[in-house]
Amino acid sequence: MSFRREAYVPKGGPDGGDGGDGGDVVLIADPSLSSLIDYRFKHHFKAQRGTHGKGSRMHGSRGEDLLLGVPIGTQVYAYDESTKETGELIADLTAAGERVIVAKGGQGGRGNIHFVSSTRRNPAFAELGEPAEETWLELTMKLMADAALIGMPSVGKSSLIAKISAARPKIAEYPFTTLVPNLGVVSIDYDSFVVADIPGLIEGASEGRGLGTEFLRHIERSALLLHILDASGSWEGRDPLQDYRIIRSEIEKYSPDLASRPEIVVLNKADIADTTEQVKPLLDELQKRALEIAGGNEYSPDYVKPQLFIVSAVTGQGLDPLLRAVNQRVKELRAAAAAADAATQSSMPTYEKIWEHKRKERDRAFTVTNLGGNVYRVAGKTVERMVIQTEWENDEAIAYLQRRLERFGVEKALVAAGARNGDEIRILGRSFALETNLLEDEPDEEEF
């Protein structure tokens, strides 16, 4: 609160400046990051606060936003720290530069220049600043890859990605050598695509067995599945066809959408096993599945001819035709995805706008609760903000708050809830006695 004071200007009028808003906390998808390790041990982040307003209409500066980089493929969820429960999905950052405001800076209080009216020429009060918004988040990451290598443990997925890319995963002769997904970039014919090496899946993976759900979620981002089978049967003497059926069953249980993704089947370790008797049963199985998808019609647009490649990740046998087929399929899927994105881009608001719209709707909502004994509680972000920003030692400020609450519809809501003049109204830690004119026209009970 401030008034202009100059020589020969005895009544300069109010000139109190506004306080600056606090900075926002913003998450932004950064292609240079590959993990969420920066948030593993540091959990608290704070944007800069705004500065105070001053006299002579000097407004305070806004606090700087805090930009927090996260890898592409990060999902942002609301999180309740008290119950340890994950809430709604706030954003799914799948493109470089996508951003979302996860915590809004508090609003700066308005100076007394804003409260001049025809009946209030010299307002002797100003608004207080709003405290910063605090929130807990849960960040999860799903790998972004064009194709995902899936299959049982020890079928040669890591050996394959090491052969076709610069990725160097751990390779050994025992199951579950790979415990975390690996990404590799494959270059062929002046093109390139990204392959994800997913840890081995086992029966029961869809229910979490062998960390199955942790691994399966990384496949969700991939448009193409490369199903790797072991032609040698490994040390357990497994049947490739049976392995194929088990993995397909687990994927279908986990996500029907994921199960419908295009698939290329790869029979690996052809250098140490005779694949002659294994190819026909596999092709029959793939043909059967392709026809089921196409509704039994081989000439349907939904019918896709099964692709089965026999390779050796050790010697390189059969890898060139496999990579060319994968590259071609990836280009087709990218083109289809780009066309779909272009068709919906204009009508799809950004996560930042979606979440901001939800935030405003949530902030404006308020509830009235009858606590019994002629006591009512009013709760809601905007209503509570009005109370927080009021100078309680200033009678003018309190009178202004009363008018704001009336305009916001709080009085009507209280009357609708059964409140009467003289009842106690609680907002945050403040207590009021209801005085409203909305009940003046109501007849007394004795008139009935």
FIBATI-313447 format. One line per field, with one value per residue (C-alpha): residue number from 0; x negated, y negated, z. Coordinates in pm, 1 decimal. Example, Ala and Ser with C-alpha at 12.3 -4.5 7.8 and 13.67 -1.06 7.14 Angstrom:
<sites>
num = 0; 1
u = -1230.0; -1367.0
v = 450.0; 106.0
w = 780.0; 714.0
</sites>
This chain:
<sites>
num = 0; 1; 2; 3; 4; 5; 6; 7; 8; 9; 10; 11; 12; 13; 14; 15; 16; 17; 18; 19; 20; 21; 22; 23; 24; 25; 26; 27; 28; 29; 30; 31; 32; 33; 34; 35; 36; 37; 38; 39; 40; 41; 42; 43; 44; 45; 46; 47; 48; 49; 50; 51; 52; 53; 54; 55; 56; 57; 58; 59; 60; 61; 62; 63; 64; 65; 66; 67; 68; 69; 70; 71; 72; 73; 74; 75; 76; 77; 78; 79; 80; 81; 82; 83; 84; 85; 86; 87; 88; 89; 90; 91; 92; 93; 94; 95; 96; 97; 98; 99; 100; 101; 102; 103; 104; 105; 106; 107; 108; 109; 110; 111; 112; 113; 114; 115; 116; 117; 118; 119; 120; 121; 122; 123; 124; 125; 126; 127; 128; 129; 130; 131; 132; 133; 134; 135; 136; 137; 138; 139; 140; 141; 142; 143; 144; 145; 146; 147; 148; 149; 150; 151; 152; 153; 154; 155; 156; 157; 158; 159; 160; 161; 162; 163; 164; 165; 166; 167; 168; 169; 170; 171; 172; 173; 174; 175; 176; 177; 178; 179; 180; 181; 182; 183; 184; 185; 186; 187; 188; 189; 190; 191; 192; 193; 194; 195; 196; 197; 198; 199; 200; 201; 202; 203; 204; 205; 206; 207; 208; 209; 210; 211; 212; 213; 214; 215; 216; 217; 218; 219; 220; 221; 222; 223; 224; 225; 226; 227; 228; 229; 230; 231; 232; 233; 234; 235; 236; 237; 238; 239; 240; 241; 242; 243; 244; 245; 246; 247; 248; 249; 250; 251; 252; 253; 254; 255; 256; 257; 258; 259; 260; 261; 262; 263; 264; 265; 266; 267; 268; 269; 270; 271; 272; 273; 274; 275; 276; 277; 278; 279; 280; 281; 282; 283; 284; 285; 286; 287; 288; 289; 290; 291; 292; 293; 294; 295; 296; 297; 298; 299; 300; 301; 302; 303; 304; 305; 306; 307; 308; 309; 310; 311; 312; 313; 314; 315; 316; 317; 318; 319; 320; 321; 322; 323; 324; 325; 326; 327; 328; 329; 330; 331; 332; 333; 334; 335; 336; 337; 338; 339; 340; 341; 342; 343; 344; 345; 346; 347; 348; 349; 350; 351; 352; 353; 354; 355; 356; 357; 358; 359; 360; 361; 362; 363; 364; 365; 366; 367; 368; 369; 370; 371; 372; 373; 374; 375; 376; 377; 378; 379; 380; 381; 382; 383; 384; 385; 386; 387; 388; 389; 390; 391; 392; 393; 394; 395; 396; 397; 398; 399; 400; 401; 402; 403; 404; 405; 406; 407; 408; 409; 410; 411; 412; 413; 414; 415; 416; 417; 418; 419; 420; 421; 422; 423; 424; 425; 426; 427; 428; 429; 430; 431; 432; 433; 434; 435; 436; 437; 438; 439; 440; 441; 442; 443; 444; 445; 446; 447
u = 0.0; -140.3; -23.9; -189.2; -372.3; -514.3; -547.4; -237.6; -44.4; 138.1; 365.3; 159.3; 369.1; 267.8; -46.6; -134.9; -293.2; -217.0; -428.7; -588.9; -452.0; -663.3; -833.6; -678.6; -835.7; -836.8; -929.5; -1064.4; -1155.3; -1528.4; -1667.3; -2016.2; -1901.3; -1867.5; -1757.9; -1589.1; -1897.6; -1908.5; -1586.2; -1687.5; -1856.0; -1743.5; -1369.1; -1305.8; -1311.0; -1205.5; -1155.4; -1256.1; -1021.4; -890.4; -1009.9; -804.2; -623.2; -706.2; -557.9; -550.7; -381.2; -700.6; -596.1; -806.9; -980.7; -851.8; -1054.0; -1243.6; -1090.9; -1275.3; -1316.4; -1379.0; -1491.6; -1359.4; -1424.6; -1189.1; -937.7; -885.9; -540.0; -444.2; -191.1; -42.7; -155.6; -12.4; -304.4; -85.7; 81.4; -205.0; 47.2; 1.5; 268.0; 374.5; 144.6; 40.7; -171.3; -333.0; -634.4; -710.8; -862.8; -1166.2; -1069.9; -733.0; -674.7; -427.5; -396.3; -376.8; -375.5; -249.3; -424.6; -219.0; -40.7; -191.2; 34.3; 191.2; 103.5; 371.2; 390.8; 617.8; 884.3; 984.9; 1355.4; 1618.5; 1690.8; 1339.5; 1101.7; 812.5; 798.6; 580.2; 513.8; 334.5; 328.6; 74.3; -116.9; -0.4; -219.6; -389.3; -215.3; -370.4; -315.7; -461.6; -513.4; -603.1; -820.0; -840.4; -1017.9; -939.6; -1204.8; -1143.2; -1250.8; -1136.6; -1167.6; -1193.0; -1374.1; -1158.4; -1190.1; -1285.4; -1609.7; -1932.7; -1790.3; -2060.1; -1890.9; -2194.9; -2429.3; -2207.5; -2193.8; -2570.3; -2620.9; -2394.7; -2469.0; -2730.0; -2547.9; -2761.1; -2531.6; -2656.5; -2661.7; -2702.2; -2584.4; -2320.9; -1959.1; -1877.2; -2222.7; -2041.0; -1861.2; -1802.4; -1690.8; -1957.3; -1917.7; -2111.6; -2105.6; -2118.5; -2239.6; -2157.3; -2123.6; -2159.5; -1874.5; -1878.6; -1641.4; -1652.5; -1630.2; -1561.2; -1703.5; -1446.4; -1544.1; -1413.4; -1047.9; -917.1; -582.0; -391.4; -562.6; -226.7; -167.9; -509.2; -701.4; -1069.4; -1011.6; -795.0; -575.8; -884.8; -1025.6; -700.8; -628.1; -940.2; -796.6; -485.7; -666.4; -790.8; -594.6; -752.3; -824.0; -1121.7; -1046.1; -1374.0; -1360.0; -1642.5; -1682.2; -1916.2; -1667.9; -1939.0; -2061.4; -1700.4; -1614.1; -1316.5; -1088.7; -1095.0; -727.8; -626.2; -841.5; -670.7; -324.7; -419.3; -555.6; -258.7; -21.6; -197.6; -192.4; 178.4; 252.6; 47.1; 187.6; 414.2; 296.1; -66.4; 23.3; 166.4; -163.0; -339.8; -585.3; -887.9; -1000.6; -1371.3; -1504.0; -1850.9; -2157.7; -2129.4; -2507.3; -2473.4; -2134.1; -1952.7; -1644.0; -1490.8; -1224.7; -1148.8; -1059.8; -734.4; -557.7; -656.0; -533.3; -206.2; -162.0; -238.8; -6.4; 271.8; 228.9; 215.6; 542.5; 709.2; 619.1; 752.5; 1077.7; 983.3; 951.5; 607.7; 711.7; 821.8; 629.7; 560.2; 373.4; -4.6; -219.8; -421.2; -793.7; -1035.7; -1414.3; -1681.2; -1996.4; -2307.7; -2404.4; -2753.3; -2846.6; -2618.7; -2432.1; -2098.4; -2134.7; -2143.5; -1798.8; -1658.8; -1783.3; -1654.3; -1311.4; -1307.6; -1420.1; -1146.6; -880.6; -998.7; -976.5; -621.1; -519.2; -682.8; -497.2; -166.2; -230.9; -326.3; -6.0; 200.7; 25.4; 81.0; 451.6; 493.2; 226.4; 451.3; 719.6; 484.1; 389.5; 50.2; 16.1; -67.9; 269.4; 462.1; 316.1; 356.6; 723.7; 773.6; 586.7; 812.3; 1126.8; 1002.3; 895.6; 1232.5; 1428.6; 1518.2; 1720.3; 1943.1; 1954.9; 2202.5; 1998.6; 2303.8; 2383.8; 2444.4; 2085.9; 1993.3; 1658.4; 1576.6; 1282.5; 1140.6; 817.2; 948.4; 1158.8; 865.4; 638.2; 869.5; 843.1; 465.4; 417.7; 624.2; 464.3; 652.8; 545.8; 713.7; 1093.6; 1108.8; 935.6; 1179.3; 1479.3; 1332.2; 1292.3; 1659.3; 1762.6; 1526.9; 1671.0; 2021.9; 1938.4; 1771.7; 2095.8; 1988.5; 2286.6; 2536.2; 2369.0; 2382.2; 2750.7; 2821.3; 2642.1; 2871.4; 2658.0; 2840.1; 2736.4; 2515.9; 2387.1; 2011.2; 1823.9; 1470.0; 1219.0; 866.7; 781.2; 1026.8; 1375.6; 1659.6; 2021.4; 2254.7; 2434.8; 2631.6; 2927.4; 3022.7; 3249.2; 3443.6; 3732.9; 3780.2; 4106.4; 4084.9; 4176.7; 4477.1; 4645.4; 4690.7
v = 0.0; -334.9; -688.1; -938.0; -1202.8; -1503.7; -1870.8; -2065.3; -1739.6; -1702.9; -1421.2; -1215.7; -902.8; -538.9; -421.1; -85.9; 158.3; 528.3; 808.8; 1033.0; 1382.5; 1679.2; 1883.6; 2205.2; 2551.3; 2692.3; 3038.3; 3041.4; 3340.8; 3326.4; 3557.5; 3538.4; 3723.7; 4099.5; 4172.5; 4029.9; 4079.1; 3705.1; 3749.9; 4067.7; 3898.0; 3534.4; 3500.6; 3133.7; 2858.4; 2496.4; 2212.7; 1855.5; 1637.4; 1303.5; 975.3; 725.6; 433.7; 78.6; -267.1; -488.0; -201.3; 4.3; 364.4; 652.7; 877.3; 1224.9; 1516.5; 1722.4; 2053.9; 2370.2; 2589.1; 2955.6; 3175.9; 3531.4; 3798.8; 3835.8; 4103.1; 3978.0; 4008.6; 3764.5; 3874.2; 3695.4; 3860.8; 3859.0; 3864.0; 3938.4; 4249.3; 4341.2; 4374.0; 4275.4; 4040.8; 3929.8; 3902.7; 3538.4; 3569.2; 3819.6; 3641.5; 3829.8; 3554.4; 3330.2; 2995.1; 3107.7; 2943.3; 2924.7; 2688.6; 2914.6; 2645.2; 2290.8; 2004.4; 1819.2; 1503.6; 1175.3; 953.1; 652.3; 300.1; 57.9; -104.2; 188.1; 119.8; -231.9; -264.1; -536.9; -498.3; -409.7; -678.9; -606.1; -235.6; -189.5; 179.3; 411.9; 786.3; 1019.5; 1255.5; 1615.9; 1895.3; 2118.5; 2431.4; 2755.3; 3094.1; 3443.5; 3620.9; 3969.2; 3991.2; 4310.9; 4370.4; 4597.2; 4647.7; 4487.7; 4733.0; 4819.5; 5192.4; 5403.8; 5737.9; 5973.5; 6339.2; 6587.8; 6545.6; 6655.5; 6660.3; 6419.6; 6077.8; 5905.7; 6077.6; 5960.3; 5594.6; 5597.0; 5732.7; 5484.7; 5168.5; 5000.4; 5106.3; 5315.5; 5503.2; 5766.7; 6109.8; 6438.3; 6799.7; 6780.8; 6660.1; 6297.5; 6169.3; 5851.8; 5687.7; 5342.1; 5251.5; 5141.4; 4917.4; 4948.6; 4745.4; 4951.1; 4784.0; 4932.0; 4785.5; 4424.9; 4486.8; 4561.7; 4695.3; 4757.3; 5107.9; 5185.6; 5501.4; 5600.7; 5842.2; 6195.7; 6270.2; 6588.2; 6750.5; 6536.7; 6214.6; 6036.4; 6094.2; 5958.6; 6286.2; 6233.4; 5855.0; 5912.7; 5603.9; 5386.8; 5516.1; 5526.9; 5157.0; 5069.0; 5245.0; 5023.3; 4741.4; 4965.3; 4979.9; 5309.5; 5628.7; 5849.3; 6185.2; 6375.8; 6757.0; 6997.8; 7261.6; 7464.3; 7493.0; 7360.4; 7571.3; 7644.5; 7803.4; 7570.9; 7583.5; 7253.4; 7289.4; 7338.4; 7041.4; 6829.4; 6924.8; 6852.6; 6504.1; 6421.1; 6527.9; 6310.8; 6005.5; 6052.1; 6075.6; 5764.5; 5545.0; 5635.5; 5319.9; 5429.2; 5776.0; 5621.6; 5452.0; 5566.0; 5849.6; 6004.9; 6345.5; 6427.4; 6782.2; 6727.7; 6952.2; 7110.0; 7169.6; 7441.3; 7597.3; 7748.5; 7531.4; 7745.2; 7909.3; 7591.2; 7354.7; 7512.7; 7533.7; 7174.3; 7051.2; 7237.7; 7071.8; 6726.5; 6779.3; 6888.5; 6575.2; 6348.7; 6495.0; 6450.3; 6080.6; 6051.3; 6227.3; 6541.4; 6350.4; 6358.2; 6073.4; 5842.3; 5511.1; 5627.7; 5934.0; 5906.1; 6185.4; 6344.4; 6271.8; 6532.5; 6489.3; 6746.9; 6580.6; 6621.9; 6328.6; 6475.6; 6531.4; 6266.3; 6521.0; 6382.0; 6044.1; 5828.5; 5930.6; 5908.9; 5552.1; 5443.3; 5585.4; 5415.5; 5085.6; 5099.2; 5182.9; 4907.0; 4649.7; 4759.6; 4738.5; 4395.8; 4265.0; 4398.2; 4246.6; 3910.2; 3905.1; 3988.1; 3715.6; 3459.7; 3543.6; 3488.7; 3225.5; 2924.1; 3053.8; 3185.6; 2926.1; 2957.7; 3124.7; 2782.7; 2642.4; 2953.7; 2956.2; 2576.7; 2606.9; 2883.5; 2677.0; 2373.5; 2585.6; 2748.8; 2415.4; 2249.7; 2534.3; 2513.6; 2719.4; 2631.2; 2884.8; 2876.4; 2961.7; 2955.4; 2712.8; 2426.5; 2448.4; 2473.2; 2516.5; 2375.2; 2531.6; 2457.3; 2324.7; 1987.4; 1920.0; 2005.1; 1785.4; 1487.5; 1545.3; 1590.6; 1265.4; 1058.3; 823.9; 917.5; 612.0; 389.9; 342.9; 220.1; 534.7; 755.8; 570.2; 616.7; 990.3; 1012.7; 862.2; 1094.7; 1403.8; 1281.4; 1227.3; 1568.8; 1737.7; 1847.3; 1683.5; 1852.1; 2188.5; 2144.3; 2054.2; 2350.0; 2574.3; 2452.5; 2180.9; 1889.9; 1548.4; 1578.0; 1926.8; 1981.2; 2010.5; 2150.5; 2101.9; 2228.6; 2111.4; 1818.2; 1804.8; 1573.3; 1509.0; 1524.5; 1199.4; 1218.1; 1040.6; 1349.8; 1466.8; 1141.5; 1242.4; 1583.5; 1608.9; 1696.1; 2047.1; 1911.2; 1794.7; 2153.3
w = 0.0; -98.3; -183.7; -411.2; -213.0; -397.2; -333.6; -437.6; -484.4; -153.4; -273.3; -514.8; -483.4; -448.2; -627.9; -467.9; -714.7; -750.0; -614.4; -875.6; -938.6; -834.7; -1105.6; -1237.8; -1215.6; -1569.9; -1699.9; -2054.7; -2273.7; -2348.2; -2620.6; -2466.8; -2153.5; -2141.7; -1783.3; -1473.5; -1259.0; -1175.5; -978.3; -799.7; -505.4; -528.4; -476.2; -395.5; -656.3; -615.7; -864.1; -784.7; -581.7; -708.9; -560.4; -363.1; -520.4; -410.7; -418.4; -729.8; -917.3; -910.6; -969.5; -843.4; -1095.8; -1170.8; -1039.8; -1296.8; -1401.6; -1305.3; -1614.7; -1533.3; -1820.5; -1846.8; -2113.3; -2406.1; -2310.7; -1954.2; -1803.2; -1527.0; -1265.3; -966.3; -643.5; -291.5; -50.0; 251.7; 105.9; -130.6; -414.0; -778.3; -913.7; -1261.2; -1561.2; -1602.9; -1916.8; -2149.8; -2299.7; -2621.4; -2839.0; -2796.1; -2644.7; -2508.5; -2173.4; -1888.4; -1591.4; -1287.1; -1016.9; -1073.3; -902.8; -642.7; -756.7; -647.0; -439.3; -610.2; -498.9; -379.6; -725.0; -825.6; -563.1; -661.2; -738.8; -762.9; -392.4; -276.6; -395.6; -157.7; -75.2; 228.4; 169.9; -72.2; -136.9; 12.9; -211.1; -252.2; -114.0; -368.6; -493.7; -371.8; -531.0; -539.5; -871.9; -986.4; -1297.1; -1500.4; -1827.2; -2118.3; -2383.7; -2722.9; -2993.4; -3345.7; -3281.1; -2967.8; -2936.2; -2731.7; -2639.5; -2371.2; -2174.0; -2348.5; -2702.9; -2826.3; -2811.1; -2662.1; -2907.9; -3193.5; -3086.1; -3028.4; -3381.9; -3563.3; -3362.2; -3144.1; -2826.9; -2592.5; -2355.0; -2115.3; -2285.0; -2096.2; -2103.9; -1832.7; -1819.2; -1732.2; -1818.9; -1930.8; -1639.9; -1787.9; -2142.8; -2391.4; -2694.1; -3017.3; -3339.9; -3659.2; -3980.4; -4322.6; -4671.7; -4548.3; -4303.8; -3934.6; -3672.8; -3297.6; -3151.5; -2784.6; -2627.1; -2363.7; -2082.9; -2129.5; -2066.6; -1908.7; -1849.6; -1599.0; -1711.2; -1750.6; -1378.2; -1281.2; -1263.4; -1337.6; -1332.0; -1638.9; -1608.0; -1555.5; -1885.2; -2081.0; -2028.4; -2228.2; -2532.7; -2535.9; -2718.5; -3000.3; -3324.1; -3436.3; -3240.9; -3331.5; -3174.1; -3125.1; -3097.2; -3015.0; -3287.7; -3064.1; -2777.3; -2542.9; -2249.3; -2148.5; -2481.4; -2534.7; -2837.8; -3039.8; -3134.9; -2771.7; -2667.0; -2932.9; -2803.6; -2440.9; -2515.5; -2739.2; -2462.7; -2202.9; -2430.4; -2503.1; -2130.2; -2059.0; -2336.7; -2631.6; -2806.4; -2774.9; -2903.4; -3221.9; -3317.0; -3636.5; -3578.9; -3745.2; -3617.9; -3607.3; -3563.0; -3414.3; -3361.6; -3705.8; -3692.9; -3426.3; -3503.4; -3799.5; -3858.6; -4136.2; -3919.0; -3721.4; -4004.5; -4129.2; -3787.3; -3716.9; -4054.9; -4006.9; -3666.9; -3807.9; -4103.5; -3868.2; -3656.6; -3963.7; -4091.7; -3751.3; -3757.9; -4112.7; -4025.1; -4219.1; -4547.8; -4709.4; -4941.6; -4659.7; -4615.0; -4259.0; -4380.7; -4351.0; -4486.7; -4203.4; -4199.5; -4064.3; -4087.6; -4004.8; -3871.1; -3662.3; -3440.8; -3406.3; -3772.3; -3922.8; -4135.7; -4263.1; -4089.5; -4403.4; -4538.0; -4183.6; -4133.3; -4474.7; -4394.4; -4053.6; -4205.6; -4468.1; -4210.1; -3977.8; -4260.2; -4337.8; -3972.9; -3933.5; -4237.5; -4105.4; -3762.0; -3915.1; -4121.6; -3812.2; -3611.2; -3886.5; -3896.0; -3522.5; -3451.9; -3509.4; -3274.5; -3005.5; -2739.7; -2574.3; -2235.5; -2094.9; -2211.4; -2107.7; -1757.8; -1722.9; -1817.7; -1561.2; -1303.1; -1355.3; -1333.3; -1015.6; -862.5; -918.1; -762.7; -393.8; -148.7; 146.7; 432.2; 719.5; 1029.1; 1255.2; 1537.1; 1290.2; 1165.1; 795.7; 624.8; 279.3; 94.0; -251.3; -401.8; -524.6; -214.6; 11.1; -199.3; -134.9; 239.9; 228.9; 36.6; 281.5; 537.2; 852.1; 1046.0; 787.8; 803.8; 443.3; 322.9; 515.1; 369.3; 21.6; 88.4; 183.8; -150.4; -340.9; -173.9; -251.8; -620.7; -636.9; -527.2; -180.0; -7.0; -241.1; -186.4; 192.1; 186.0; -43.9; 205.9; 486.1; 648.1; 815.1; 944.7; 1247.5; 1161.3; 1186.1; 855.3; 850.5; 568.7; 635.3; 987.6; 983.1; 1127.4; 1016.6; 1112.1; 811.9; 731.5; 409.1; 252.6; 52.3; 336.4; 384.7; 159.0; 321.1; 526.8; 893.1; 996.2; 1192.9; 867.7; 741.8
</sites>
